[in-house]
Amino acid sequence: MVTATLTTVLDGLVVASSLLLLPLLARQKLTYFRPVRGYLVLGYLLIVVWACLDFTNLLIGTEASGLLYTLAGVPAILLATLPLTFASIIVTRPKGHQAGDHPAGVLRTRLGPNFPLFAITVFVLAVVLSLWLVMPFTLQLLPLEFGGSIFRPSFDGWYVAAITLTATAFVLYPCRLMIVRSRTIGSKAEARAMLLLPLSWMIAAVLLVALRLYFPPGTLASRMASAIGIVVFGMTAYVFRRTDVLAGFVAQHAASLPASTPSHPFSRRLRLGSLEELGTAILLEHDPTQPYERAVKDYIDEANSGPAVVIVPSTSPLRTALKDRPNVMLFLLNGGTSYPTPGEKENEFMIPHEDTGLLLESLEKTIQSRDGRVSLIFGSLSDMIVASGTKTIYLFLKDCIDLILRTNSRGLFLLVPGAHSEETLAVIRSLFSAQLRLSADKMKVAKLGQASQDSRLSPSILSRPSSAPPPPLEA
């Protein structure tokens, strides 16, 4: 009776621990690559189906429950490998994935260059269909150690080999991808979490599924499998205990620059020792008809302690100049989207150009997902002011500067002074203690001191038109 109670309790804990994972996954906060969360939830939901049918078969022990477990539970655990594989590919190779809500979206974008994914998908579907069509098994009535009996499938040799090959492919492809990817992440917490997740999958594929498929309940091997299942789901729950873990996974693809001898190309042009002398928020006024990309590149090179997030219009020349930089993420302001979506390249994200609240939220989540200082570069404040108005952008900039100060980050804000009235310029300049001027590739310090206080600004200024007739801006 003790053995029966122990077996039932262990199997029940497997079901309970797998069920508890679903809300942990569903509450993960994601701004980019939202399908990752859906694929993980779907994968673990299929695992829950398998665990529940297995537990039900243990409790009931009839031929009908055994047949249901075989025809529904076994396919569920096999099919669970597909959404988990999709999720691992998006996390480790985000290039080419667009927002979507079903696996077909990933297949369409990855079939051509991703033969392993295509092969695994076809093979798993073939294994599942052959189970339903050929039925390569016989139900055997197996005695239990603690009394009673249970119906379990005994598969033909070739089908055992097919299941084994499925588990092997799952270990060698998606699990290996995530393990390799975890070694390239600078944040120790994110790297550890990304390593624990595939390790739990490998344990489940090699031990849990194999022992539960081939050994009847109540045996030592079966009880070991149940204990392993509890450990596996416990590891996964530990990985996703925070709501921002998954966001950290998908934001980690912008690799940091390798360590090198410190250089100061930006501050040297100003005859300063380092960026520290300018503070954390810098206003750079420039002429859009003159090249200014070099100044931005120099700023990114000098502030190389972490990744750079560049916010620019989708047709900005900065996009072309920075698209291949490995440590740069491009937030492209675009009027054709209503929520953040991946762009054409791996390091690009499309952001609604007039939704400053969503932009601020995206920046904050990106900074929180990084372990270290982030540099924010606003490539065209003038376009934002013209589109949203001086008051809106003034309040937005206050929040951005507060975010920079709270997170120990940096910010470079580019402005075209000729596009605005003097009153608008006064409002924007009042936020910055460090103000620079760039003309004909020469940069100088216009102001270096304290930012103005809000009380000095008249509310009437903020309510006036944001610009005079502007010269041509970057699109």
Rosetta blueprint (number, residue, H / E / L):
1 M L
2 V H
3 T H
4 A H
5 T H
6 L H
7 T H
8 T H
9 V H
10 L H
11 D H
12 G H
13 L H
14 V H
15 V H
16 A H
17 S H
18 S H
19 L H
20 L H
21 L H
22 L H
23 P H
24 L H
25 L H
26 A H
27 R L
28 Q L
29 K L
30 L L
31 T L
32 Y L
33 F L
34 R L
35 P H
36 V H
37 R H
38 G H
39 Y H
40 L H
41 V H
42 L H
43 G H
44 Y H
45 L H
46 L H
47 I H
48 V H
49 V H
50 W H
51 A H
52 C H
53 L H
54 D H
55 F H
56 T H
57 N H
58 L H
59 L H
60 I H
61 G L
62 T L
63 E H
64 A H
65 S H
66 G H
67 L H
68 L H
69 Y H
70 T H
71 L H
72 A H
73 G H
74 V H
75 P H
76 A H
77 I H
78 L H
79 L H
80 A L
81 T H
82 L H
83 P H
84 L H
85 T H
86 F H
87 A H
88 S H
89 I H
90 I H
91 V H
92 T H
93 R L
94 P L
95 K L
96 G L
97 H L
98 Q L
99 A L
100 G L
101 D L
102 H L
103 P H
104 A H
105 G H
106 V H
107 L H
108 R H
109 T H
110 R H
111 L L
112 G L
113 P L
114 N L
115 F H
116 P H
117 L H
118 F H
119 A H
120 I H
121 T H
122 V H
123 F H
124 V H
125 L H
126 A H
127 V H
128 V H
129 L H
130 S H
131 L H
132 W H
133 L H
134 V H
135 M L
136 P L
137 F E
138 T E
139 L E
140 Q E
141 L E
142 L E
143 P E
144 L L
145 E L
146 F L
147 G L
148 G L
149 S E
150 I E
151 F E
152 R E
153 P E
154 S E
155 F E
156 D L
157 G H
158 W H
159 Y H
160 V H
161 A H
162 A H
163 I H
164 T H
165 L H
166 T H
167 A H
168 T H
169 A H
170 F H
171 V H
172 L H
173 Y H
174 P H
175 C H
176 R H
177 L H
178 M H
179 I H
180 V H
181 R H
182 S H
183 R L
184 T L
185 I L
186 G L
187 S L
188 K H
189 A H
190 E H
191 A H
192 R H
193 A H
194 M H
195 L H
196 L H
197 L H
198 P H
199 L H
200 S H
201 W H
202 M H
203 I H
204 A H
205 A H
206 V H
207 L H
208 L H
209 V H
210 A H
211 L H
212 R H
213 L H
214 Y H
215 F L
216 P L
217 P L
218 G L
219 T L
220 L H
221 A H
222 S H
223 R H
224 M H
225 A H
226 S H
227 A H
228 I H
229 G H
230 I H
231 V H
232 V H
233 F H
234 G H
235 M H
236 T H
237 A H
238 Y H
239 V H
240 F L
241 R L
242 R L
243 T L
244 D L
245 V H
246 L H
247 A H
248 G H
249 F H
250 V H
251 A L
252 Q L
253 H L
254 A L
255 A L
256 S L
257 L L
258 P L
259 A L
260 S L
261 T L
262 P L
263 S L
264 H L
265 P H
266 F H
267 S H
268 R H
269 R H
270 L L
271 R L
272 L L
273 G L
274 S L
275 L H
276 E H
277 E H
278 L H
279 G L
280 T L
281 A E
282 I E
283 L E
284 L E
285 E E
286 H E
287 D L
288 P L
289 T L
290 Q L
291 P L
292 Y L
293 E H
294 R H
295 A H
296 V H
297 K H
298 D H
299 Y H
300 I H
301 D H
302 E H
303 A L
304 N L
305 S L
306 G L
307 P L
308 A E
309 V E
310 V E
311 I E
312 V E
313 P E
314 S L
315 T L
316 S L
317 P H
318 L H
319 R H
320 T H
321 A H
322 L H
323 K L
324 D L
325 R L
326 P L
327 N L
328 V E
329 M E
330 L E
331 F E
332 L E
333 L E
334 N E
335 G L
336 G L
337 T L
338 S L
339 Y L
340 P L
341 T E
342 P E
343 G L
344 E L
345 K L
346 E L
347 N L
348 E E
349 F E
350 M E
351 I E
352 P E
353 H L
354 E L
355 D L
356 T H
357 G H
358 L H
359 L H
360 L H
361 E H
362 S H
363 L H
364 E H
365 K H
366 T H
367 I H
368 Q H
369 S L
370 R L
371 D L
372 G L
373 R L
374 V L
375 S E
376 L E
377 I E
378 F E
379 G L
380 S L
381 L H
382 S H
383 D H
384 M H
385 I H
386 V H
387 A H
388 S H
389 G L
390 T H
391 K H
392 T H
393 I H
394 Y H
395 L H
396 F H
397 L H
398 K H
399 D H
400 C H
401 I H
402 D H
403 L H
404 I H
405 L H
406 R H
407 T L
408 N L
409 S L
410 R E
411 G E
412 L E
413 F E
414 L E
415 L E
416 V L
417 P H
418 G H
419 A H
420 H L
421 S L
422 E H
423 E H
424 T H
425 L H
426 A H
427 V H
428 I H
429 R H
430 S L
431 L L
432 F L
433 S L
434 A E
435 Q E
436 L E
437 R E
438 L E
439 S E
440 A L
441 D L
442 K E
443 M E
444 K E
445 V E
446 A E
447 K E
448 L E
449 G L
450 Q L
451 A L
452 S L
453 Q L
454 D H
455 S H
456 R H
457 L L
458 S L
459 P H
460 S H
461 I H
462 L H
463 S H
464 R L
465 P L
466 S L
467 S L
468 A L
469 P L
470 P L
471 P L
472 P L
473 L L
474 E L
475 A L
